[in-house]
Amino acid sequence: MQILFDSKKKEHKTPFGCLRVGEVCTLAVHIPDCCDCRRAQLIVEDDGGVVLTVLLHKESVVPPYTVYKTAFALPRTGLYFYYFKIETNESGFSLYKRGDGTNMEEGGKWQISCIPAEFHTPEFFRGAVFYQIFPDRFYKSSVVGADEKKTDFVLHTDERDTPVYLPDEQGEILNRDFFGGNLRGITAKLRYLASLSVSAIYLNPIFEAYSNHRYDTADYLRIDPLLGTEEDFRALCDEAHALGIKVVLDGVFSHTGSDSRYFDKKNRYGGGAYHDPASPYREWYQFEEYPHKYISWWGIDTLPATNELCPSYLDFIIEGEDSVIAHWLRAGADGFRLDVADELPDEFIARLRRRVKQIKPDAIVIGEVWEDASSKISYGVRRKYFTDSELDSVMNYPFRDAIISFLHEDCTAYDFENSIMTVCENYPQEVLPCLLNSLSTHDTARILTLLSHVPTPQTRKERAEYRLSDESRRETLPRLCAAFALQFALPGAPCIYYGDEAGCEGYEDPFNRRFYPWGEEDKALIALHRALGALRKEHAALRLGDCTVTAISDDALIIKRTYKEETVCFALARKEGVSADAKEVLFQKKPEEAFGFMFYKQ
């Protein structure tokens, strides 16, 4: 008989998931009487070794098991791991985790995070519906600022063009072709976004830059002229706020552009670090052999890396009276998404969030983290995103990966359940409702393309030209709709990547960054998003509720969301071959609705 302990079940562990400093946690291990247990101990470790050893006491006998129980509290924040030691009258062994069960002598350790007692996330963003916009490609309200753009560039005249993806004569891909999307265009479409129940917009970078993606910042305190002016940004925020929509900016602070006011490799601005050893920006960068050899982001010489903890850089970005953070929050921004958070020092992130909360307590700080952020190790350092109150939220790629894998039939519903519930267990309850749940982003292929069963074309040219056939699109749409429904049913903040709701497709950058197809949208998909958004707005349980995912079979599952007196369920069967018993459980004796998914209220 197996020793029973499942940290996700309340009969074995309460409370569920993370702890706050000083919060009491109760654990109960069910040990078969045949083990002849003499003593049971809980061993709690951190990365430095054992921090706590606690004896379990005999709580009750429920033949053929004896329940051993203990309670403990953690005195300080941090990431901890635990296991058990069982002594019998004849020997002893360590008890580890295997799947949702236990195993003697080998396996993993259970994880538990301890967060500050006072850590809270902004209420507005809990369960909000986000909409991510790549500003150059959403909507344009006339072409603005072309005469003020400092660099050479190409402006497309046809919004249906494929973005430039081939290298130039020097073999470089410069990303200098623009479509003219701008801030006034976003403002003009705010009511459309409101119709989708969007309550927060996440904008890819909007500051002056050489490239169309603008991750090579040229001036942190100036809106890129092709997007408009600071007055346009303030107007966008004012009108968005009037509609109940917040605006979150992309903060790119691990590097700047080489063609920038600060580095100024092309000497367009004057006074930059590359040409002037006495430049006030010189200490922001790390030159190995001045000026030609310097540390850059991922070795890309157009993206010189910054020294984020340099006092003058900290003052400019965070601490100064009119720092970058302060300036844009006061101009109307409601928070920041931190690009490549893994490459920003913990101290930098912690100081940034502290400053954000000083200026605007209800603003949000979201980190770009691709893996489980609760236990992330980056460049040999265990990150403290949650245990040190550094971030309110992260981009939730683990949910995205689980959804795609399940709908592609690369994993079972049981695997999906484990993936989702592991994140729910590992992340603080304050963070879960704020997780940015995306299916597509500017860094990934479009979800419609990913869910098709079409083999990926081998060459960039083939991928640039590829479009799903009508037959492939029809075959993929049920999976796509199920993905959207899962995105809105799971805990967190569903984030629509502009155009996904219109049926956009495309492989990697820049094919995932085409212009929004105004006038050619898939009306049915937009209607689905309106319905899903309305459900979120109507049911607090979908925004704020506790989540339980239960696999019914390899191909069917139920997601239950409970908040106060309300329980809302989402049922999904991914194929027609679901057994009759599973259909009855899933669809409450409504087999005619068993194709795909449905919401129902208990």
Disulfide bonds with the S-S distance in Angstrom:
none
